[in-house]
Amino acid sequence: MGVNRSTPGTPDGGPAFVTTRLDAVVNWARKYSLFQYPFVTACCGMEYMSVNGAHYDQSRFGAEIPRFTPRQADVLWVVGTVNHKIAPVLKRVYEQMAEPKWVIAFGACASSGGFYQNYAAVPGIDRIIPVDVYIAGCPPRPEAILDGLLELQRLVQEEGPRGIKGINPRQMAGD
Ligand code: SF4
């Protein structure tokens, strides 16, 4: 954590301890209070429900509360196949969310179109909106979903609200 920045307006131009520590505290609070908006379109929704059940218990990570208005949500979970017809709706939902906001591509279809490589399916939601974390699988197992959530928490803590990016499978494939 950088502490050598001068604070404009301080008499001695000393290090900005208060500002940087406050950022860390705010990010810590953010990562444990991620209200989510589930945009569920297909079969991956069954696994999304399972991580919210008692066995996997997503609430342990402070992310159990779904908000069914994007204006109150921090994280957009895109769960399942997105076709071109519904793509404008997804974009509108994203635009309605207040900053800071994050997006998780849940499963192969949301990440890359999955096996629906045809005229109707969007080949990855990052063609429409920015994505922070991609979760692989068709569908992903609950453990992978929780792993994705922990990765998002790490990014929120370490990198703050903006400029965070997960691993893009398309880049890994050299596309
Ligand atoms: S990734 Fe597989 S399980 Fe998930 S929505 Fe696509 S086809 Fe269904």
Backbone and ligand atoms as CSV (ligand in chain L), in Angstrom:
chain,resi,resn,atom,element,x,y,z
A,1,MET,N,N,0.838,-1.189,0.000
A,1,MET,CA,C,0.000,0.000,0.000
A,1,MET,C,C,0.875,1.241,0.000
A,2,GLY,N,N,0.616,2.138,-0.911
A,2,GLY,CA,C,1.444,3.319,-1.003
A,2,GLY,C,C,1.117,4.317,0.094
A,3,VAL,N,N,2.137,4.856,0.739
A,3,VAL,CA,C,1.917,5.842,1.789
A,3,VAL,C,C,2.749,7.079,1.532
A,4,ASN,N,N,3.358,7.184,0.369
A,4,ASN,CA,C,4.285,8.282,0.128
A,4,ASN,C,C,3.655,9.437,-0.632
A,5,ARG,N,N,2.399,9.309,-0.964
A,5,ARG,CA,C,1.770,10.413,-1.674
A,5,ARG,C,C,1.551,11.581,-0.724
A,6,SER,N,N,1.789,12.765,-1.221
A,6,SER,CA,C,1.512,13.948,-0.416
A,6,SER,C,C,0.023,14.231,-0.431
A,7,THR,N,N,-0.466,14.724,0.671
A,7,THR,CA,C,-1.870,15.091,0.750
A,7,THR,C,C,-2.015,16.564,0.461
A,8,PRO,N,N,-2.682,16.907,-0.648
A,8,PRO,CA,C,-2.828,18.322,-0.949
A,8,PRO,C,C,-3.507,19.038,0.206
A,9,GLY,N,N,-2.930,20.128,0.601
A,9,GLY,CA,C,-3.561,20.926,1.646
A,9,GLY,C,C,-3.032,20.650,3.032
A,10,THR,N,N,-2.281,19.554,3.245
A,10,THR,CA,C,-1.732,19.341,4.585
A,10,THR,C,C,-0.554,20.294,4.779
A,11,PRO,N,N,-0.407,20.815,5.989
A,11,PRO,CA,C,0.599,21.855,6.214
A,11,PRO,C,C,2.006,21.409,5.845
A,12,ASP,N,N,2.343,20.176,6.171
A,12,ASP,CA,C,3.725,19.742,5.920
A,12,ASP,C,C,3.839,18.855,4.690
A,13,GLY,N,N,2.713,18.673,3.971
A,13,GLY,CA,C,2.758,17.821,2.779
A,13,GLY,C,C,3.128,16.384,3.109
A,14,GLY,N,N,2.756,15.931,4.278
A,14,GLY,CA,C,3.165,14.614,4.770
A,14,GLY,C,C,2.446,13.471,4.080
A,15,PRO,N,N,2.817,12.258,4.460
A,15,PRO,CA,C,2.228,11.085,3.810
A,15,PRO,C,C,0.733,10.961,4.094
A,16,ALA,N,N,0.008,10.384,3.115
A,16,ALA,CA,C,-1.455,10.334,3.193
A,16,ALA,C,C,-1.901,9.071,3.902
A,17,PHE,N,N,-1.531,8.927,5.153
A,17,PHE,CA,C,-1.870,7.714,5.892
A,17,PHE,C,C,-3.370,7.525,5.995
A,18,VAL,N,N,-4.058,8.594,6.303
A,18,VAL,CA,C,-5.490,8.469,6.558
A,18,VAL,C,C,-6.214,8.020,5.301
A,19,THR,N,N,-5.894,8.641,4.159
A,19,THR,CA,C,-6.585,8.321,2.920
A,19,THR,C,C,-6.352,6.870,2.512
A,20,THR,N,N,-5.104,6.436,2.543
A,20,THR,CA,C,-4.827,5.088,2.063
A,20,THR,C,C,-5.412,4.034,3.005
A,21,ARG,N,N,-5.340,4.250,4.304
A,21,ARG,CA,C,-5.918,3.280,5.236
A,21,ARG,C,C,-7.433,3.243,5.094
A,22,LEU,N,N,-8.023,4.389,4.833
A,22,LEU,CA,C,-9.471,4.428,4.655
A,22,LEU,C,C,-9.871,3.617,3.422
A,23,ASP,N,N,-9.107,3.732,2.350
A,23,ASP,CA,C,-9.389,2.925,1.168
A,23,ASP,C,C,-9.401,1.436,1.513
A,24,ALA,N,N,-8.404,1.028,2.285
A,24,ALA,CA,C,-8.310,-0.394,2.630
A,24,ALA,C,C,-9.518,-0.842,3.447
A,25,VAL,N,N,-9.947,-0.001,4.364
A,25,VAL,CA,C,-11.102,-0.350,5.200
A,25,VAL,C,C,-12.382,-0.396,4.362
A,26,VAL,N,N,-12.537,0.587,3.484
A,26,VAL,CA,C,-13.736,0.611,2.635
A,26,VAL,C,C,-13.780,-0.613,1.737
A,27,ASN,N,N,-12.638,-0.967,1.141
A,27,ASN,CA,C,-12.609,-2.142,0.270
A,27,ASN,C,C,-12.879,-3.420,1.059
A,28,TRP,N,N,-12.365,-3.473,2.286
A,28,TRP,CA,C,-12.627,-4.637,3.136
A,28,TRP,C,C,-14.134,-4.758,3.399
A,29,ALA,N,N,-14.779,-3.627,3.682
A,29,ALA,CA,C,-16.222,-3.647,3.929
A,29,ALA,C,C,-16.985,-4.019,2.658
A,30,ARG,N,N,-16.526,-3.495,1.540
A,30,ARG,CA,C,-17.209,-3.798,0.271
A,30,ARG,C,C,-17.173,-5.283,-0.047
A,31,LYS,N,N,-16.036,-5.903,0.176
A,31,LYS,CA,C,-15.919,-7.296,-0.267
A,31,LYS,C,C,-16.779,-8.239,0.574
A,32,TYR,N,N,-17.165,-7.803,1.764
A,32,TYR,CA,C,-18.029,-8.638,2.599
A,32,TYR,C,C,-19.486,-8.176,2.607
A,33,SER,N,N,-19.836,-7.321,1.670
A,33,SER,CA,C,-21.240,-6.891,1.588
A,33,SER,C,C,-21.629,-6.726,0.119
A,34,LEU,N,N,-21.399,-7.776,-0.643
A,34,LEU,CA,C,-21.665,-7.726,-2.080
A,34,LEU,C,C,-23.121,-8.127,-2.342
A,35,PHE,N,N,-23.974,-7.146,-2.525
A,35,PHE,CA,C,-25.356,-7.431,-2.890
A,35,PHE,C,C,-25.380,-7.806,-4.366
A,36,GLN,N,N,-26.100,-8.834,-4.673
A,36,GLN,CA,C,-26.025,-9.360,-6.034
A,36,GLN,C,C,-27.343,-9.259,-6.782
A,37,TYR,N,N,-27.198,-9.120,-8.091
A,37,TYR,CA,C,-28.359,-9.153,-8.984
A,37,TYR,C,C,-28.188,-10.376,-9.870
A,38,PRO,N,N,-29.005,-11.403,-9.686
A,38,PRO,CA,C,-28.869,-12.605,-10.515
A,38,PRO,C,C,-29.623,-12.449,-11.836
A,39,PHE,N,N,-28.887,-12.484,-12.923
A,39,PHE,CA,C,-29.485,-12.428,-14.261
A,39,PHE,C,C,-29.417,-13.851,-14.795
A,40,VAL,N,N,-30.452,-14.615,-14.499
A,40,VAL,CA,C,-30.426,-16.062,-14.741
A,40,VAL,C,C,-31.275,-16.384,-15.962
A,41,THR,N,N,-30.657,-17.069,-16.926
A,41,THR,CA,C,-31.362,-17.327,-18.177
A,41,THR,C,C,-31.486,-18.802,-18.515
A,42,ALA,N,N,-30.702,-19.662,-17.895
A,42,ALA,CA,C,-30.681,-21.057,-18.379
A,42,ALA,C,C,-30.267,-22.005,-17.265
A,43,CYS,N,N,-29.811,-23.198,-17.675
A,43,CYS,CA,C,-29.609,-24.304,-16.749
A,43,CYS,C,C,-28.574,-24.039,-15.662
A,44,CYS,N,N,-27.623,-23.159,-15.885
A,44,CYS,CA,C,-26.662,-22.819,-14.824
A,44,CYS,C,C,-27.371,-22.316,-13.576
A,45,GLY,N,N,-28.603,-21.875,-13.724
A,45,GLY,CA,C,-29.354,-21.367,-12.587
A,45,GLY,C,C,-29.517,-22.388,-11.477
A,46,MET,N,N,-29.517,-23.682,-11.836
A,46,MET,CA,C,-29.660,-24.704,-10.797
A,46,MET,C,C,-28.456,-24.688,-9.852
A,47,GLU,N,N,-27.272,-24.495,-10.430
A,47,GLU,CA,C,-26.073,-24.447,-9.577
A,47,GLU,C,C,-26.001,-23.126,-8.812
A,48,TYR,N,N,-26.511,-22.083,-9.430
A,48,TYR,CA,C,-26.565,-20.810,-8.697
A,48,TYR,C,C,-27.425,-20.975,-7.442
A,49,MET,N,N,-28.544,-21.680,-7.602
A,49,MET,CA,C,-29.414,-21.890,-6.435
A,49,MET,C,C,-28.723,-22.747,-5.386
A,50,SER,N,N,-27.938,-23.712,-5.841
A,50,SER,CA,C,-27.309,-24.613,-4.878
A,50,SER,C,C,-26.316,-23.872,-3.979
A,51,VAL,N,N,-25.588,-22.902,-4.529
A,51,VAL,CA,C,-24.630,-22.193,-3.658
A,51,VAL,C,C,-25.330,-21.267,-2.681
A,52,ASN,N,N,-26.590,-21.017,-2.923
A,52,ASN,CA,C,-27.337,-20.193,-1.974
A,52,ASN,C,C,-28.101,-21.041,-0.960
A,53,GLY,N,N,-27.997,-22.359,-1.103
A,53,GLY,CA,C,-28.637,-23.241,-0.140
A,53,GLY,C,C,-27.762,-23.441,1.090
A,54,ALA,N,N,-28.277,-24.230,2.020
A,54,ALA,CA,C,-27.604,-24.381,3.313
A,54,ALA,C,C,-26.267,-25.096,3.194
A,55,HIS,N,N,-26.141,-26.018,2.220
A,55,HIS,CA,C,-24.937,-26.841,2.168
A,55,HIS,C,C,-23.699,-26.012,1.810
A,56,TYR,N,N,-23.816,-25.190,0.765
A,56,TYR,CA,C,-22.659,-24.380,0.333
A,56,TYR,C,C,-22.700,-22.978,0.926
A,57,ASP,N,N,-23.869,-22.486,1.205
A,57,ASP,CA,C,-24.065,-21.329,2.078
A,57,ASP,C,C,-23.216,-20.120,1.704
A,58,GLN,N,N,-23.580,-19.514,0.585
A,58,GLN,CA,C,-22.855,-18.339,0.117
A,58,GLN,C,C,-22.892,-17.190,1.127
A,59,SER,N,N,-23.850,-17.227,2.021
A,59,SER,CA,C,-23.967,-16.136,2.995
A,59,SER,C,C,-22.749,-16.053,3.906
A,60,ARG,N,N,-21.970,-17.148,3.986
A,60,ARG,CA,C,-20.742,-17.094,4.789
A,60,ARG,C,C,-19.802,-15.997,4.305
A,61,PHE,N,N,-19.938,-15.631,3.035
A,61,PHE,CA,C,-19.013,-14.657,2.453
A,61,PHE,C,C,-19.659,-13.273,2.320
A,62,GLY,N,N,-20.780,-13.093,2.951
A,62,GLY,CA,C,-21.422,-11.789,2.923
A,62,GLY,C,C,-22.067,-11.455,1.603
A,63,ALA,N,N,-22.413,-12.476,0.835
A,63,ALA,CA,C,-22.939,-12.225,-0.515
A,63,ALA,C,C,-24.266,-12.934,-0.744
A,64,GLU,N,N,-25.038,-13.074,0.313
A,64,GLU,CA,C,-26.232,-13.893,0.170
A,64,GLU,C,C,-27.473,-13.128,-0.278
A,65,ILE,N,N,-27.417,-11.821,-0.261
A,65,ILE,CA,C,-28.659,-11.071,-0.454
A,65,ILE,C,C,-28.829,-10.683,-1.917
A,66,PRO,N,N,-29.791,-11.294,-2.617
A,66,PRO,CA,C,-30.058,-10.840,-3.988
A,66,PRO,C,C,-30.973,-9.622,-3.969
A,67,ARG,N,N,-30.689,-8.710,-4.839
A,67,ARG,CA,C,-31.545,-7.534,-5.001
A,67,ARG,C,C,-32.173,-7.633,-6.382
A,68,PHE,N,N,-33.461,-7.514,-6.451
A,68,PHE,CA,C,-34.117,-7.679,-7.735
A,68,PHE,C,C,-34.380,-6.344,-8.412
A,69,THR,N,N,-33.574,-5.376,-8.038
A,69,THR,CA,C,-33.445,-4.162,-8.835
A,69,THR,C,C,-31.958,-3.896,-8.987
A,70,PRO,N,N,-31.505,-3.652,-10.198
A,70,PRO,CA,C,-30.060,-3.420,-10.384
A,70,PRO,C,C,-29.562,-2.183,-9.669
A,71,ARG,N,N,-30.443,-1.269,-9.348
A,71,ARG,CA,C,-30.009,-0.028,-8.694
A,71,ARG,C,C,-29.497,-0.267,-7.280
A,72,GLN,N,N,-29.810,-1.409,-6.690
A,72,GLN,CA,C,-29.365,-1.709,-5.329
A,72,GLN,C,C,-28.299,-2.796,-5.297
A,73,ALA,N,N,-27.798,-3.185,-6.454
A,73,ALA,CA,C,-26.875,-4.317,-6.509
A,73,ALA,C,C,-25.449,-3.855,-6.778
A,74,ASP,N,N,-24.495,-4.658,-6.247
A,74,ASP,CA,C,-23.075,-4.405,-6.469
A,74,ASP,C,C,-22.499,-5.335,-7.526
A,75,VAL,N,N,-23.002,-6.566,-7.535
A,75,VAL,CA,C,-22.454,-7.584,-8.424
A,75,VAL,C,C,-23.550,-8.123,-9.327
A,76,LEU,N,N,-23.271,-8.134,-10.611
A,76,LEU,CA,C,-24.183,-8.719,-11.592
A,76,LEU,C,C,-23.695,-10.123,-11.923
A,77,TRP,N,N,-24.492,-11.102,-11.505
A,77,TRP,CA,C,-24.170,-12.494,-11.852
A,77,TRP,C,C,-24.925,-12.820,-13.144
A,78,VAL,N,N,-24.206,-13.073,-14.201
A,78,VAL,CA,C,-24.848,-13.460,-15.461
A,78,VAL,C,C,-24.744,-14.973,-15.566
A,79,VAL,N,N,-25.883,-15.622,-15.400
A,79,VAL,CA,C,-25.931,-17.066,-15.189
A,79,VAL,C,C,-26.664,-17.709,-16.357
A,80,GLY,N,N,-25.906,-18.278,-17.278
A,80,GLY,CA,C,-26.539,-18.999,-18.376
A,80,GLY,C,C,-26.316,-18.351,-19.732
A,81,THR,N,N,-27.026,-18.890,-20.700
A,81,THR,CA,C,-26.863,-18.462,-22.082
A,81,THR,C,C,-27.484,-17.078,-22.302
A,82,VAL,N,N,-26.789,-16.251,-23.041
A,82,VAL,CA,C,-27.334,-14.940,-23.419
A,82,VAL,C,C,-27.430,-14.908,-24.937
A,83,ASN,N,N,-28.623,-14.689,-25.430
A,83,ASN,CA,C,-28.766,-14.597,-26.883
A,83,ASN,C,C,-28.866,-13.132,-27.307
A,84,HIS,N,N,-28.814,-12.939,-28.602
A,84,HIS,CA,C,-28.775,-11.560,-29.099
A,84,HIS,C,C,-30.073,-10.806,-28.794
A,85,LYS,N,N,-31.158,-11.543,-28.657
A,85,LYS,CA,C,-32.423,-10.876,-28.377
A,85,LYS,C,C,-32.466,-10.276,-26.978
A,86,ILE,N,N,-31.838,-10.978,-26.039
A,86,ILE,CA,C,-31.876,-10.499,-24.660
A,86,ILE,C,C,-30.658,-9.630,-24.325
A,87,ALA,N,N,-29.690,-9.571,-25.201
A,87,ALA,CA,C,-28.462,-8.802,-24.934
A,87,ALA,C,C,-28.732,-7.334,-24.582
A,88,PRO,N,N,-29.616,-6.643,-25.286
A,88,PRO,CA,C,-29.882,-5.243,-24.894
A,88,PRO,C,C,-30.452,-5.114,-23.482
A,89,VAL,N,N,-31.190,-6.117,-23.041
A,89,VAL,CA,C,-31.735,-6.087,-21.677
A,89,VAL,C,C,-30.593,-6.200,-20.664
A,90,LEU,N,N,-29.672,-7.112,-20.937
A,90,LEU,CA,C,-28.516,-7.266,-20.050
A,90,LEU,C,C,-27.713,-5.964,-19.973
A,91,LYS,N,N,-27.502,-5.353,-21.107
A,91,LYS,CA,C,-26.740,-4.090,-21.126
A,91,LYS,C,C,-27.467,-3.008,-20.328
A,92,ARG,N,N,-28.770,-2.971,-20.453
A,92,ARG,CA,C,-29.566,-1.979,-19.721
A,92,ARG,C,C,-29.484,-2.221,-18.214
A,93,VAL,N,N,-29.556,-3.479,-17.820
A,93,VAL,CA,C,-29.442,-3.809,-16.397
A,93,VAL,C,C,-28.096,-3.343,-15.860
A,94,TYR,N,N,-27.045,-3.635,-16.610
A,94,TYR,CA,C,-25.699,-3.211,-16.182
A,94,TYR,C,C,-25.624,-1.692,-16.042
A,95,GLU,N,N,-26.168,-0.990,-17.000
A,95,GLU,CA,C,-26.099,0.472,-16.982
A,95,GLU,C,C,-26.891,1.062,-15.815
A,96,GLN,N,N,-27.886,0.346,-15.348
A,96,GLN,CA,C,-28.698,0.841,-14.235
A,96,GLN,C,C,-28.023,0.652,-12.877
A,97,MET,N,N,-26.999,-0.171,-12.825
A,97,MET,CA,C,-26.303,-0.386,-11.551
A,97,MET,C,C,-25.429,0.816,-11.242
A,98,ALA,N,N,-25.393,1.157,-9.969
A,98,ALA,CA,C,-24.556,2.278,-9.538
A,98,ALA,C,C,-23.118,1.804,-9.352
A,99,GLU,N,N,-22.180,2.713,-9.531
A,99,GLU,CA,C,-20.774,2.419,-9.233
A,99,GLU,C,C,-20.571,2.419,-7.724
A,100,PRO,N,N,-19.641,1.614,-7.200
A,100,PRO,CA,C,-18.857,0.629,-7.921
A,100,PRO,C,C,-19.668,-0.621,-8.199
A,101,LYS,N,N,-19.361,-1.289,-9.298
A,101,LYS,CA,C,-20.108,-2.481,-9.670
A,101,LYS,C,C,-19.171,-3.474,-10.339
A,102,TRP,N,N,-19.549,-4.739,-10.232
A,102,TRP,CA,C,-18.724,-5.808,-10.774
A,102,TRP,C,C,-19.623,-6.806,-11.493
A,103,VAL,N,N,-18.995,-7.579,-12.379
A,103,VAL,CA,C,-19.742,-8.563,-13.170
A,103,VAL,C,C,-19.035,-9.912,-13.106
A,104,ILE,N,N,-19.818,-10.951,-12.865
A,104,ILE,CA,C,-19.302,-12.318,-12.912
A,104,ILE,C,C,-19.983,-13.047,-14.063
A,105,ALA,N,N,-19.177,-13.621,-14.958
A,105,ALA,CA,C,-19.696,-14.487,-16.019
A,105,ALA,C,C,-19.727,-15.904,-15.477
A,106,PHE,N,N,-20.913,-16.422,-15.313
A,106,PHE,CA,C,-21.132,-17.689,-14.601
A,106,PHE,C,C,-21.313,-18.806,-15.631
A,107,GLY,N,N,-20.286,-19.631,-15.790
A,107,GLY,CA,C,-20.406,-20.779,-16.680
A,107,GLY,C,C,-19.924,-20.518,-18.093
A,108,ALA,N,N,-19.840,-21.610,-18.837
A,108,ALA,CA,C,-19.276,-21.555,-20.190
A,108,ALA,C,C,-20.088,-20.663,-21.117
A,109,CYS,N,N,-21.408,-20.714,-21.018
A,109,CYS,CA,C,-22.235,-19.931,-21.941
A,109,CYS,C,C,-22.023,-18.441,-21.733
A,110,ALA,N,N,-22.058,-17.997,-20.484
A,110,ALA,CA,C,-21.871,-16.571,-20.220
A,110,ALA,C,C,-20.451,-16.129,-20.551
A,111,SER,N,N,-19.484,-17.030,-20.350
A,111,SER,CA,C,-18.085,-16.656,-20.581
A,111,SER,C,C,-17.717,-16.626,-22.052
A,112,SER,N,N,-18.243,-17.590,-22.826
A,112,SER,CA,C,-17.780,-17.703,-24.209
A,112,SER,C,C,-18.868,-18.119,-25.197
A,113,GLY,N,N,-20.072,-18.265,-24.729
A,113,GLY,CA,C,-21.128,-18.797,-25.591
A,113,GLY,C,C,-21.301,-20.302,-25.437
A,114,GLY,N,N,-20.337,-20.949,-24.762
A,114,GLY,CA,C,-20.432,-22.388,-24.549
A,114,GLY,C,C,-20.482,-23.143,-25.865
A,115,PHE,N,N,-21.301,-24.160,-25.903
A,115,PHE,CA,C,-21.373,-24.915,-27.161
A,115,PHE,C,C,-22.399,-24.342,-28.123
A,116,TYR,N,N,-23.014,-23.223,-27.752
A,116,TYR,CA,C,-23.965,-22.571,-28.664
A,116,TYR,C,C,-23.225,-21.629,-29.610
A,117,GLN,N,N,-22.421,-22.166,-30.462
A,117,GLN,CA,C,-21.694,-21.338,-31.419
A,117,GLN,C,C,-22.571,-21.175,-32.657
A,118,ASN,N,N,-23.586,-20.338,-32.549
A,118,ASN,CA,C,-24.504,-20.170,-33.670
A,118,ASN,C,C,-24.948,-18.710,-33.781
A,119,TYR,N,N,-25.843,-18.452,-34.693
A,119,TYR,CA,C,-26.256,-17.078,-34.977
A,119,TYR,C,C,-27.022,-16.427,-33.822
A,120,ALA,N,N,-27.579,-17.215,-32.928
A,120,ALA,CA,C,-28.468,-16.676,-31.907
A,120,ALA,C,C,-27.747,-16.317,-30.609
A,121,ALA,N,N,-26.689,-17.059,-30.263
A,121,ALA,CA,C,-26.060,-16.888,-28.949
A,121,ALA,C,C,-24.943,-15.855,-29.005
A,122,VAL,N,N,-24.852,-15.056,-27.949
A,122,VAL,CA,C,-23.741,-14.113,-27.807
A,122,VAL,C,C,-22.505,-14.913,-27.387
A,123,PRO,N,N,-21.413,-14.791,-28.104
A,123,PRO,CA,C,-20.213,-15.589,-27.781
A,123,PRO,C,C,-19.412,-14.993,-26.627
A,124,GLY,N,N,-20.064,-14.854,-25.500
A,124,GLY,CA,C,-19.417,-14.277,-24.318
A,124,GLY,C,C,-19.987,-12.908,-24.010
A,125,ILE,N,N,-20.384,-12.712,-22.765
A,125,ILE,CA,C,-21.033,-11.437,-22.412
A,125,ILE,C,C,-20.066,-10.274,-22.408
A,126,ASP,N,N,-18.758,-10.567,-22.476
A,126,ASP,CA,C,-17.821,-9.433,-22.531
A,126,ASP,C,C,-17.866,-8.736,-23.888
A,127,ARG,N,N,-18.666,-9.262,-24.801
A,127,ARG,CA,C,-18.932,-8.522,-26.043
A,127,ARG,C,C,-19.943,-7.397,-25.792
A,128,ILE,N,N,-20.604,-7.447,-24.631
A,128,ILE,CA,C,-21.671,-6.477,-24.329
A,128,ILE,C,C,-21.296,-5.570,-23.162
A,129,ILE,N,N,-20.788,-6.193,-22.090
A,129,ILE,CA,C,-20.471,-5.451,-20.859
A,129,ILE,C,C,-19.113,-5.932,-20.334
A,130,PRO,N,N,-18.442,-5.121,-19.511
A,130,PRO,CA,C,-17.167,-5.584,-18.939
A,130,PRO,C,C,-17.379,-6.707,-17.927
A,131,VAL,N,N,-16.443,-7.633,-17.895
A,131,VAL,CA,C,-16.526,-8.769,-16.972
A,131,VAL,C,C,-15.303,-8.750,-16.062
A,132,ASP,N,N,-15.516,-9.007,-14.797
A,132,ASP,CA,C,-14.423,-9.011,-13.831
A,132,ASP,C,C,-13.920,-10.407,-13.513
A,133,VAL,N,N,-14.834,-11.367,-13.413
A,133,VAL,CA,C,-14.433,-12.738,-13.097
A,133,VAL,C,C,-15.206,-13.692,-14.004
A,134,TYR,N,N,-14.489,-14.665,-14.550
A,134,TYR,CA,C,-15.111,-15.720,-15.360
A,134,TYR,C,C,-15.062,-17.019,-14.561
A,135,ILE,N,N,-16.180,-17.738,-14.549
A,135,ILE,CA,C,-16.220,-19.035,-13.870
A,135,ILE,C,C,-16.462,-20.098,-14.931
A,136,ALA,N,N,-15.509,-21.014,-15.040
A,136,ALA,CA,C,-15.594,-22.051,-16.063
A,136,ALA,C,C,-16.536,-23.167,-15.614
A,137,GLY,N,N,-17.047,-23.929,-16.593
A,137,GLY,CA,C,-17.845,-25.109,-16.284
A,137,GLY,C,C,-19.188,-25.075,-16.968
A,138,CYS,N,N,-19.731,-26.258,-17.182
A,138,CYS,CA,C,-21.021,-26.389,-17.866
A,138,CYS,C,C,-21.850,-27.475,-17.191
A,139,PRO,N,N,-22.491,-27.153,-16.105
A,139,PRO,CA,C,-22.374,-25.903,-15.350
A,139,PRO,C,C,-21.176,-25.960,-14.409
A,140,PRO,N,N,-20.774,-24.826,-13.849
A,140,PRO,CA,C,-19.712,-24.857,-12.837
A,140,PRO,C,C,-20.204,-25.588,-11.588
A,141,ARG,N,N,-19.285,-26.285,-10.945
A,141,ARG,CA,C,-19.636,-26.894,-9.660
A,141,ARG,C,C,-19.722,-25.795,-8.591
A,142,PRO,N,N,-20.471,-26.042,-7.535
A,142,PRO,CA,C,-20.583,-25.015,-6.487
A,142,PRO,C,C,-19.237,-24.570,-5.931
A,143,GLU,N,N,-18.285,-25.514,-5.852
A,143,GLU,CA,C,-16.958,-25.130,-5.346
A,143,GLU,C,C,-16.299,-24.107,-6.278
A,144,ALA,N,N,-16.495,-24.283,-7.579
A,144,ALA,CA,C,-15.920,-23.330,-8.536
A,144,ALA,C,C,-16.600,-21.973,-8.422
A,145,ILE,N,N,-17.875,-21.997,-8.141
A,145,ILE,CA,C,-18.613,-20.735,-7.992
A,145,ILE,C,C,-18.105,-19.971,-6.769
A,146,LEU,N,N,-17.944,-20.692,-5.674
A,146,LEU,CA,C,-17.419,-20.038,-4.473
A,146,LEU,C,C,-15.991,-19.550,-4.707
A,147,ASP,N,N,-15.230,-20.312,-5.478
A,147,ASP,CA,C,-13.872,-19.885,-5.809
A,147,ASP,C,C,-13.906,-18.577,-6.602
A,148,GLY,N,N,-14.857,-18.472,-7.531
A,148,GLY,CA,C,-15.003,-17.234,-8.289
A,148,GLY,C,C,-15.388,-16.066,-7.401
A,149,LEU,N,N,-16.254,-16.328,-6.440
A,149,LEU,CA,C,-16.644,-15.266,-5.513
A,149,LEU,C,C,-15.456,-14.812,-4.674
A,150,LEU,N,N,-14.653,-15.769,-4.216
A,150,LEU,CA,C,-13.466,-15.410,-3.436
A,150,LEU,C,C,-12.476,-14.619,-4.283
A,151,GLU,N,N,-12.377,-14.980,-5.558
A,151,GLU,CA,C,-11.492,-14.223,-6.444
A,151,GLU,C,C,-11.985,-12.778,-6.596
A,152,LEU,N,N,-13.295,-12.629,-6.707
A,152,LEU,CA,C,-13.843,-11.273,-6.799
A,152,LEU,C,C,-13.557,-10.498,-5.514
A,153,GLN,N,N,-13.719,-11.152,-4.374
A,153,GLN,CA,C,-13.424,-10.480,-3.108
A,153,GLN,C,C,-11.962,-10.047,-3.045
A,154,ARG,N,N,-11.088,-10.908,-3.543
A,154,ARG,CA,C,-9.657,-10.554,-3.545
A,154,ARG,C,C,-9.421,-9.314,-4.418
A,155,LEU,N,N,-10.062,-9.291,-5.586
A,155,LEU,CA,C,-9.892,-8.144,-6.474
A,155,LEU,C,C,-10.445,-6.867,-5.856
A,156,VAL,N,N,-11.595,-6.984,-5.203
A,156,VAL,CA,C,-12.195,-5.811,-4.564
A,156,VAL,C,C,-11.271,-5.282,-3.475
A,157,GLN,N,N,-10.704,-6.198,-2.677
A,157,GLN,CA,C,-9.809,-5.775,-1.600
A,157,GLN,C,C,-8.522,-5.166,-2.132
A,158,GLU,N,N,-7.918,-5.807,-3.118
A,158,GLU,CA,C,-6.586,-5.402,-3.554
A,158,GLU,C,C,-6.597,-4.298,-4.593
A,159,GLU,N,N,-7.646,-4.262,-5.413
A,159,GLU,CA,C,-7.597,-3.333,-6.539
A,159,GLU,C,C,-8.710,-2.300,-6.516
A,160,GLY,N,N,-9.629,-2.407,-5.591
A,160,GLY,CA,C,-10.647,-1.373,-5.463
A,160,GLY,C,C,-11.732,-1.478,-6.513
A,161,PRO,N,N,-12.492,-0.423,-6.639
A,161,PRO,CA,C,-13.705,-0.500,-7.458
A,161,PRO,C,C,-13.481,-0.662,-8.939
A,162,ARG,N,N,-12.471,-0.069,-9.495
A,162,ARG,CA,C,-12.371,-0.047,-10.953
A,162,ARG,C,C,-11.073,-0.658,-11.425
A,163,GLY,N,N,-11.069,-0.973,-12.692
A,163,GLY,CA,C,-9.850,-1.450,-13.328
A,163,GLY,C,C,-9.521,-2.889,-12.987
A,164,ILE,N,N,-10.461,-3.598,-12.365
A,164,ILE,CA,C,-10.167,-4.974,-12.003
A,164,ILE,C,C,-10.605,-5.882,-13.118
A,165,LYS,N,N,-9.824,-6.883,-13.357
A,165,LYS,CA,C,-10.135,-7.829,-14.430
A,165,LYS,C,C,-9.741,-9.240,-14.006
A,166,GLY,N,N,-10.548,-10.187,-14.367
A,166,GLY,CA,C,-10.212,-11.573,-14.136
A,166,GLY,C,C,-9.448,-12.139,-15.324
A,167,ILE,N,N,-9.385,-13.432,-15.394
A,167,ILE,CA,C,-8.686,-14.082,-16.493
A,167,ILE,C,C,-9.685,-14.310,-17.613
A,168,ASN,N,N,-9.408,-13.715,-18.747
A,168,ASN,CA,C,-10.306,-13.841,-19.894
A,168,ASN,C,C,-9.936,-15.107,-20.664
A,169,PRO,N,N,-10.822,-16.088,-20.715
A,169,PRO,CA,C,-10.477,-17.331,-21.412
A,169,PRO,C,C,-10.177,-17.103,-22.886
A,170,ARG,N,N,-10.755,-16.052,-23.439
A,170,ARG,CA,C,-10.500,-15.765,-24.855
A,170,ARG,C,C,-9.052,-15.333,-25.066
A,171,GLN,N,N,-8.526,-14.527,-24.091
A,171,GLN,CA,C,-7.130,-14.111,-24.188
A,171,GLN,C,C,-6.209,-15.296,-23.972
A,172,MET,N,N,-6.599,-16.189,-23.044
A,172,MET,CA,C,-5.757,-17.365,-22.790
A,172,MET,C,C,-5.668,-18.220,-24.049
A,173,ALA,N,N,-6.751,-18.245,-24.817
A,173,ALA,CA,C,-6.770,-19.060,-26.028
A,173,ALA,C,C,-6.079,-18.348,-27.185
A,174,GLY,N,N,-5.615,-17.110,-26.951
A,174,GLY,CA,C,-4.926,-16.370,-27.998
A,174,GLY,C,C,-5.852,-15.780,-29.033
A,175,ASP,N,N,-7.145,-15.684,-28.712
A,175,ASP,CA,C,-8.112,-15.116,-29.655
A,175,ASP,C,C,-7.976,-13.610,-29.703
L,1,SF4,S1,S,-22.853,-23.434,-19.384
L,1,SF4,FE1,FE,-23.925,-25.414,-19.639
L,1,SF4,S2,S,-25.225,-25.558,-17.802
L,1,SF4,FE2,FE,-24.649,-23.382,-18.026
L,1,SF4,S3,S,-26.288,-22.425,-19.200
L,1,SF4,FE3,FE,-24.693,-23.100,-20.655
L,1,SF4,S4,S,-25.387,-25.147,-21.335
L,1,SF4,FE4,FE,-26.503,-24.654,-19.432
